[in-house]
C-alpha cells in the first residue's frame, strides 16, 4: 500500500530510498519530492553542467532513472522544441483515444491520472492558471514524465480525450507515470 507524506527536509533522498512505498509531496515553494529548498536537476535525466544549448546527446542516464538498462525516460531536445522519441508525432489524429487511454502505433498509454503535488491525492488540474483538484482522473487523464527539467519544472506528456499536449511543464512533486524508451 502506498502512503503519503509531506517532504520535511532539505535532502529527502535517503528517506525516499528507505521507504519506496511512500509518496512524498511538496508543500514548499520548491514543489519537489526531494527537497524543501534546493532543487537538484541531476535527479531528472542527468542534465549537463552547462545547459545553454543542449541536445539529446548531452544528457546521461543516472542511477535515479527508473528504466532498465538500455532504456531511459524520454528527454526533451530544447533546440528543436520537441521530444526525442517517442512523443513528437503525437496529436489527436495520430494518438487516438480509446479504452481509457491513447495508442500510438502499437503502444498503449493508459490514462492513469496522477498524484497531486500538494496532498498526494489522485486528482486532475482543470485550469492552468489555478490548480483545481478533482478526484477521479484515473481513466480520464494521462500524464507521463520526461527526464528533462527547466528551472524547477519538468517536461511531461499530458493527454485526455480529444487533447494531446506533448510539451507540458509541471511540478516535480506530482506523481506521474513513466514510459521508458529504448536508448
DABELTA-V975129 format. One record per residue. N is the residue number from 0. RES is the residue in three letters. PSI is psi as a letter, one per 40 degrees, with the letter a starting at -180 (NA if undefined). NEAR is the number of other C-alpha atoms within 8 Angstrom. D_FIRST is the distance of its C-alpha to the first C-alpha in Angstrom with 2 decimals. Layout:
N&RES&PSI&NEAR&D_FIRST ; N&RES&PSI&NEAR&D_FIRST
This chain:
0&UNK&h&3&0.00 ; 1&UNK&h&6&3.80 ; 2&UNK&i&7&6.46 ; 3&UNK&h&10&10.06 ; 4&UNK&h&9&13.16 ; 5&UNK&i&9&16.78 ; 6&UNK&h&14&18.71 ; 7&UNK&e&7&21.20 ; 8&UNK&i&7&23.25 ; 9&UNK&e&9&25.65 ; 10&UNK&g&8&23.91 ; 11&UNK&e&12&20.11 ; 12&UNK&d&7&20.03 ; 13&UNK&d&7&19.86 ; 14&UNK&d&7&17.09 ; 15&UNK&d&10&15.03 ; 16&UNK&d&7&15.96 ; 17&UNK&d&6&15.05 ; 18&UNK&g&7&11.50 ; 19&UNK&e&7&10.52 ; 20&UNK&e&7&6.81 ; 21&UNK&h&10&8.56 ; 22&UNK&h&11&10.43 ; 23&UNK&h&13&13.93 ; 24&UNK&i&18&16.28 ; 25&UNK&h&17&20.01 ; 26&UNK&e&12&22.24 ; 27&UNK&i&8&25.27 ; 28&UNK&e&7&27.95 ; 29&UNK&d&12&26.54 ; 30&UNK&f&14&23.64 ; 31&UNK&i&16&21.84 ; 32&UNK&e&12&18.48 ; 33&UNK&d&12&20.69 ; 34&UNK&i&15&23.38 ; 35&UNK&e&16&24.97 ; 36&UNK&d&8&28.41 ; 37&UNK&h&7&29.28 ; 38&UNK&i&9&27.92 ; 39&UNK&g&6&27.79 ; 40&UNK&d&10&28.73 ; 41&UNK&e&8&28.63 ; 42&UNK&e&9&24.84 ; 43&UNK&g&12&25.40 ; 44&UNK&e&16&27.44 ; 45&UNK&g&12&30.08 ; 46&UNK&h&13&32.41 ; 47&UNK&i&8&35.95 ; 48&UNK&d&4&37.58 ; 49&UNK&h&4&40.19 ; 50&UNK&f&7&38.75 ; 51&UNK&d&4&41.84 ; 52&UNK&g&6&42.22 ; 53&UNK&i&10&39.31 ; 54&UNK&i&9&38.87 ; 55&UNK&d&9&36.16 ; 56&UNK&e&6&37.90 ; 57&UNK&e&8&37.45 ; 58&UNK&i&10&33.67 ; 59&UNK&i&9&32.19 ; 60&UNK&h&8&28.86 ; 61&UNK&i&9&26.99 ; 62&UNK&e&5&24.52 ; 63&UNK&e&7&21.91 ; 64&UNK&h&11&22.44 ; 65&UNK&e&7&19.39 ; 66&UNK&i&8&21.84 ; 67&UNK&i&6&23.45 ; 68&UNK&h&5&27.09 ; 69&UNK&e&6&29.57 ; 70&UNK&i&10&27.15 ; 71&UNK&i&14&26.22 ; 72&UNK&h&15&24.80 ; 73&UNK&i&15&27.77 ; 74&UNK&i&12&30.13 ; 75&UNK&h&13&32.56 ; 76&UNK&g&12&36.24 ; 77&UNK&d&9&37.60 ; 78&UNK&e&7&41.28 ; 79&UNK&e&5&40.78 ; 80&UNK&f&8&38.25 ; 81&UNK&i&11&36.17 ; 82&UNK&i&13&33.27 ; 83&UNK&i&11&34.13 ; 84&UNK&i&8&32.62 ; 85&UNK&e&8&31.32 ; 86&UNK&e&10&31.29 ; 87&UNK&d&9&34.98 ; 88&UNK&e&6&36.25 ; 89&UNK&h&11&33.61 ; 90&UNK&i&10&35.16 ; 91&UNK&d&10&34.91 ; 92&UNK&d&6&37.49 ; 93&UNK&e&8&36.02 ; 94&UNK&g&11&32.32 ; 95&UNK&i&12&32.48 ; 96&UNK&h&12&29.83 ; 97&UNK&i&7&28.95 ; 98&UNK&f&5&26.14 ; 99&UNK&f&9&23.75 ; 100&UNK&a&16&24.40 ; 101&UNK&i&13&27.33 ; 102&UNK&h&12&29.10 ; 103&UNK&h&10&31.42 ; 104&UNK&b&4&33.58 ; 105&UNK&e&5&31.21 ; 106&UNK&h&6&27.97 ; 107&UNK&h&8&25.54 ; 108&UNK&h&8&23.40 ; 109&UNK&i&9&20.83 ; 110&UNK&g&16&20.71 ; 111&UNK&e&12&17.00 ; 112&UNK&a&16&17.54 ; 113&UNK&i&15&16.03 ; 114&UNK&h&12&14.29 ; 115&UNK&i&15&17.14 ; 116&UNK&d&15&18.64 ; 117&UNK&e&9&19.56 ; 118&UNK&e&11&16.58 ; 119&UNK&e&14&13.42 ; 120&UNK&i&7&13.81 ; 121&UNK&h&13&14.38 ; 122&UNK&i&13&18.18 ; 123&UNK&i&14&21.45 ; 124&UNK&h&9&24.51 ; 125&UNK&e&7&27.55 ; 126&UNK&h&7&30.23 ; 127&UNK&d&6&30.85 ; 128&UNK&d&4&32.81 ; 129&UNK&h&5&30.31 ; 130&UNK&h&8&26.60 ; 131&UNK&h&8&25.83 ; 132&UNK&h&9&22.21 ; 133&UNK&h&9&21.68 ; 134&UNK&i&8&18.56 ; 135&UNK&f&10&18.51 ; 136&UNK&e&14&19.29 ; 137&UNK&h&11&17.31 ; 138&UNK&e&12&20.30 ; 139&UNK&d&13&22.87 ; 140&UNK&i&15&22.48 ; 141&UNK&h&18&21.72 ; 142&UNK&h&14&21.41 ; 143&UNK&h&11&21.67 ; 144&UNK&i&14&22.18 ; 145&UNK&i&13&25.38 ; 146&UNK&e&13&26.20 ; 147&UNK&h&12&28.98 ; 148&UNK&i&11&29.32 ; 149&UNK&h&7&32.04 ; 150&UNK&f&4&32.58 ; 151&UNK&e&10&29.01 ; 152&UNK&i&10&27.94 ; 153&UNK&h&14&26.43 ; 154&UNK&i&15&27.87 ; 155&UNK&i&13&25.77 ; 156&UNK&h&15&26.35 ; 157&UNK&h&12&25.94 ; 158&UNK&i&11&26.84 ; 159&UNK&a&12&26.95 ; 160&UNK&h&9&29.59 ; 161&UNK&f&7&33.02 ; 162&UNK&h&8&31.79 ; 163&UNK&h&12&31.07 ; 164&UNK&h&9&31.06 ; 165&UNK&e&12&31.06 ; 166&UNK&g&10&31.82 ; 167&UNK&h&9&29.48 ; 168&UNK&h&8&28.69 ; 169&UNK&i&9&25.52 ; 170&UNK&i&11&23.78 ; 171&UNK&d&12&21.90 ; 172&UNK&e&14&19.07 ; 173&UNK&i&14&18.10 ; 174&UNK&g&11&15.21 ; 175&UNK&i&10&17.22 ; 176&UNK&i&10&17.14 ; 177&UNK&h&8&19.16 ; 178&UNK&h&8&21.89 ; 179&UNK&i&9&23.76 ; 180&UNK&i&10&27.57 ; 181&UNK&h&6&30.04 ; 182&UNK&NA&5&31.95
